[in-house]
Amino acid sequence: MRANSLAFRLVVGAAMWIAAAIVAGGIVLSAVFRDHVERSFDTQLLVYLDVLVSVTEVDDRGHVVIMRPLGDPRYEQPYSGWYWQISSISGPMLRSRSLWDQALTPDFGLIRDSAATSYRMQGAQSRHLRIVGRDVSIPGIVSSLQFAVTGDRAAIEVEIQNFNTTLAWSLGLFGCGLVLAVFIQVRFGLLPLRRISRALSAIRSGRKSRLAGQFPSEIEPLASEINTLLEHNEEVLERARTHVGNLAHALKTPISILANESESGKGSLAEKVDKQTGIMRRYVDHYLSQARTAASSSVLGARTEVLPVIEDLRRTLKHIHAERSIELEVRGDPGTSFRGERHDLEEMLGNLIDNACKWARARTWITMGMEGADLKIVIEDDGPGLAPEKHGEVFNRGHRLDEATPGSGLGLAIVRDTAGLYGGDIALCESDFGGLKVVLTLPAAEKREAQEAGKESTEEDPVT
């Protein structure tokens, strides 16, 4: 999943919201639990406070006495944090054994009327205490007494800490589960877009001509617009081909008339007309071919197997050069295909192989294969070769290095222009066999095995 992908943005955005919600929820739950624990703790202390009040009496001598213990051994254990104390305005009167030689110093200002009040305070040995107190009037005592009962907050702090730890692990796992669920949902929800991507790849490689299948209602308009665009593109290209054909017919007819008239005539004027009509015919053929190629290179889905084209050209050229007994050897991967129109491949290879046969002494080699996403076709001969400083000149239109050899001088220029329209290239170098080596690079189409696998994958993928 790439950082700039739609899936990455959706998952990261959802993860951020989930993390924020979980943190906020964890804080709220922890606060609610803390309040609940403190209330429960205060309720327990209030019970001890009521028991303390109930067991407090005044004896015959007017002294405040405790009739019986509270029943919790922690009030007997020194410095346990669980204390009770009865105080008057003048100071402590009675206190639990757990206080030992210490005394509680509650804020009597918070103990008013007869209501129980709870708050935090610092106790003996720096213990953090939770204290509840009440101002109680006892018969036989002129002024009211302050009853206070404390409990060690360490007990509730441990309980709260355990809860927070469990809460953190639980919410963490819950958040990871939600993020995983969002990831799965996003991947599943974006399956139709990946299907469109594969379908477009199938159209470009020639497996299909349209986006086929059922798509979700949100994607259906996009698929429909793409199909409409493909149909419009085909219509425009078909009209362009028709206009090119009409133009070819309109130009070739008068040129043919001029050529016929010049052949029947005599003199320097007839020779000039014949020469110029020949030049006109070559350039018309060249630029009409370029126009057809420009239209063909824009067609999506064009695919041509290379081996059948080479075999057809080999049979034709062996017949043309039969008197020289030129051998044409074909090597390489027979499954390679060109992503383009057949007649363009025929024109490029026809020019190159014909040139190789013209200059070869006895043999020409044709090697085809894949190199990444490119199709490489190498044509070599055992002829005299070509000096490196002449490699650039042969691509000039109408330029011929040897006037004795038949040709128009446009062949290599046509091959270079046609290959360039397809995003390809042509290069010349010295062959290991002594002659010239021509390397033609063109866009490759997928092999049949990959196409069938891609087709099955596309058909099996869910789209809704």
Number of C-alpha atoms within 10 A of each C-alpha: 9 8 9 8 9 13 19 16 14 13 19 16 12 16 19 12 11 17 18 12 13 17 16 12 13 18 15 12 15 18 14 12 16 19 13 12 16 18 13 13 18 22 14 13 22 22 12 20 22 15 15 21 18 13 13 15 17 15 12 8 6 10 11 17 13 16 13 11 13 19 10 10 11 17 23 18 16 17 20 18 24 26 28 26 23 24 21 16 11 6 13 16 15 16 22 21 19 19 22 14 10 15 18 22 14 21 10 15 6 15 20 14 11 13 12 20 16 21 14 14 17 14 24 18 10 9 16 17 21 24 28 26 28 26 22 19 15 15 10 13 14 8 12 17 19 23 25 30 28 28 26 19 20 14 10 17 14 11 14 19 13 12 15 19 11 12 16 17 11 13 17 16 12 14 18 15 12 16 19 14 13 18 19 13 14 16 16 13 15 15 17 21 16 15 21 21 14 17 23 20 16 22 19 20 23 20 21 17 18 18 20 15 14 13 21 13 9 9 15 14 12 14 20 15 11 16 16 13 12 18 14 12 15 16 12 13 18 14 13 17 19 13 13 18 14 11 13 16 11 11 15 15 11 12 18 14 12 17 21 13 14 19 13 8 14 10 8 9 11 17 15 12 17 20 14 15 20 17 14 15 16 16 16 17 16 18 14 17 19 18 15 21 23 19 19 22 19 15 20 21 20 21 20 20 21 24 18 11 16 20 13 12 18 20 11 14 19 17 13 14 14 11 8 14 14 20 19 23 13 17 14 15 13 15 15 22 25 22 27 27 17 16 16 21 23 16 16 20 21 22 17 21 23 20 19 27 26 18 18 22 17 14 18 24 19 21 16 23 19 20 11 9 11 18 22 24 21 22 25 30 30 21 20 13 19 18 10 12 7 11 13 10 12 18 19 14 16 17 17 17 12 9 10 7 11 10 13 15 19 20 23 20 19 21 24 17 20 25 22 16 18 19 12 17 18 18 13 19 16 16 17 11 16 15 21 26 23 21 19 23 21 26 20 24 26 22 15 14 10 11 16 13 11 18 16 11 13 20 14 9 12 14 20 13
